[in-house]
Amino acid sequence: MSHETRLESLEIQNVVASSAIGQELDLESLSNDVTGAEFNPDNFPGLVYRTQEPKAANLIFRSGKIVCTGASSVDGVNRALDQVFEELGSLGIPIDNREEATVQNIVSSADLGTTLNLNALAIGLGLENVEYEPEQFPGLVYRIDEPNVVVLLFGSGKIVITGAKKVEFAREAIQVVSDEIDSLGLLG
């Protein structure tokens, strides 16, 4: 499979981003005012506000911090957070000091297009960067420094990339992993 095809197989699964409104919030009263909000402080300290379009869960904390998770693009995160701020604004909560969203983590998947010998890879990639305990988890965990991400490799050739702050870093990770596996002679 060519580099191009591998890169085209990249799919964003989840984007996690954070923002803040710049003031404390009364989650108890918000939970009554925001339609569809869930607030159960015994289980979780934040109020959960789900948006449908894009589909995302927005976790709103007393401190005014907001974490958006579940969107499948950076644009989706921004649109979901816009809806949260709009909702808060409509309740008379000042939103002028809101923070620009900061992407914390992009989780994506791709397919290297060939089966992988994970035992050989664990040795070839160097044990200091690799965790592979097939009895506990079927994937090989590979930590890359440049870009700074974690790649889970599976025997099927599927990979999951986590810890990326930009989609570009996920693309770079596919490149790095492909090249390293290729140089070890382990790429089908």
Disulfide bonds with the S-S distance in Angstrom:
none
